[in-house]
């Protein structure tokens, strides 16, 4: 194997070595693209669940305030609808987070196996997803919102 300094394949290497190196690099980049794609999927889940939580909380608050101002005799049905939207948003977010974590753990395992077999270099980092952190923070805010709605306590009451 004809290599340049640091054992790296260069243009002076054989065609087979160059082909193998390029294939390894493409596979490594493929892992990064897949990781970013998983983040984009989680962002879609965040957007949808945030909309559901936000709309549900708003509907709940509007009809509760209208009832307190004695504009409406009863606000139970719209308030329950608002609660249902928040629950749906929370459930969707939980499923999205669990799916994302399971997928990323599997992707990391596959990457490590290919690294151990020498098929990819895996030199770049694989940090915890910032999108996952945002999803967990949104989940906490959503839980606080539903606790405020159901029990009338908390920061949003």
C-alpha positions in Angstrom: 0.0 0.0 0.0 1.5 3.3 -1.1 0.4 6.0 1.3 1.4 9.5 2.1 2.4 10.8 5.5 0.3 9.6 8.5 -0.7 6.5 6.7 -3.3 8.3 4.6 -4.2 7.3 1.1 -3.2 9.9 -1.5 -3.3 10.4 -5.3 -0.1 8.4 -5.4 -1.8 5.3 -3.9 -3.1 2.5 -6.1 -6.5 2.8 -7.7 -8.0 0.1 -5.5 -6.8 1.9 -2.3 -8.2 5.2 -3.5 -11.5 3.5 -4.4 -11.7 1.9 -1.0 -10.8 5.2 0.8 -13.4 7.1 -1.1 -16.0 4.5 -0.4 -15.2 4.6 3.3 -15.5 8.4 3.3 -18.8 8.3 1.5 -20.2 5.9 4.0 -19.0 8.1 6.9 -20.7 11.1 5.3 -23.8 9.0 4.9 -23.9 8.4 8.6 -23.8 12.2 9.2 -26.6 12.8 6.6 -28.7 10.1 8.3 -28.1 11.7 11.7 -29.1 15.1 10.4 -32.2 13.6 8.7 -33.2 12.1 12.1 -32.9 15.6 13.6 -35.1 17.1 10.9 -37.7 14.4 11.6 -37.7 15.3 15.3 -38.0 19.0 14.4 -41.1 18.2 12.4 -42.5 16.4 15.5 -41.6 19.4 17.7 -43.3 21.8 15.3 -46.5 19.8 15.2 -46.6 19.0 18.9 -45.8 22.7 19.8 -48.8 23.7 17.6 -51.1 21.2 19.3 -50.0 22.2 22.8 -50.1 25.9 22.0 -53.6 25.8 20.4 -54.9 23.5 23.1 -53.7 25.8 25.9 -55.0 28.9 24.1 -58.4 27.4 23.6 -58.5 26.3 27.2 -57.5 29.7 28.5 -59.9 31.7 26.2 -62.9 29.7 27.2 -62.0 29.6 30.8 -61.6 33.4 30.9 -64.9 33.8 29.0 -66.6 31.6 31.6 -65.1 33.5 34.5 -66.2 36.8 33.0 -69.7 35.2 32.8 -69.8 35.6 29.0 -70.5 31.9 28.7 -72.7 29.7 30.9 -70.5 26.7 30.4 -67.1 26.2 29.0 -66.6 22.5 29.7 -66.7 21.2 26.1 -64.2 23.7 24.7 -62.0 23.3 27.8 -61.9 19.5 27.4 -61.1 20.0 23.7 -58.2 22.2 24.7 -57.0 19.6 27.2 -57.3 16.9 24.5 -55.1 18.9 22.1 -52.4 19.4 24.8 -52.5 15.6 25.7 -52.2 14.8 22.0 -49.3 17.1 21.6 -47.5 15.6 24.6 -48.2 12.1 23.4 -46.8 12.9 20.0 -43.7 14.5 21.5 -43.1 11.5 23.7 -43.4 9.1 20.9 -41.1 11.3 18.7 -38.5 11.5 21.4 -38.5 7.8 22.1 -38.3 7.0 18.4 -35.5 9.5 17.9 -33.4 8.1 20.8 -33.9 4.5 19.7 -33.0 5.3 16.1 -29.9 7.3 17.1 -28.7 4.5 19.5 -29.0 2.0 16.6 -27.2 4.3 14.2 -24.4 4.8 16.7 -24.1 1.1 17.2 -23.9 0.5 13.5 -21.3 3.2 13.1 -19.2 1.8 15.9 -19.4 -1.7 14.3 -18.3 -0.4 10.9 -15.5 1.6 12.6 -14.3 -1.5 14.4 -14.4 -3.4 11.1 -12.3 -0.6 9.5 -15.0 0.3 7.0 -15.4 3.9 8.2 -13.0 6.2 9.9 -15.6 7.8 12.2 -13.3 10.6 13.1 -16.0 13.3 13.4 -17.9 13.6 16.6 -21.4 12.3 17.2 -22.7 14.8 19.8 -26.1 14.7 21.6 -28.6 16.3 19.3 -29.5 19.9 20.2 -32.9 19.2 18.7 -33.4 16.4 21.3 -32.6 18.8 24.1 -35.2 21.3 22.8 -37.8 18.5 22.5 -37.2 17.5 26.1 -37.5 21.1 27.3 -40.7 21.5 25.3 -42.0 18.3 26.9 -41.3 19.7 30.3 -43.2 22.9 29.4 -46.1 20.9 28.0 -46.3 18.9 31.2 -46.4 22.1 33.2 -49.2 23.4 31.0 -51.3 20.3 31.4 -50.8 20.3 35.1 -51.9 23.9 35.2 -54.9 23.1 33.1 -56.1 20.0 34.9 -55.3 20.9 38.5 -55.3 24.7 38.3 -51.8 24.9 39.8 -48.4 25.8 38.4 -46.8 28.7 36.5 -49.5 28.9 33.8 -52.5 29.2 36.1 
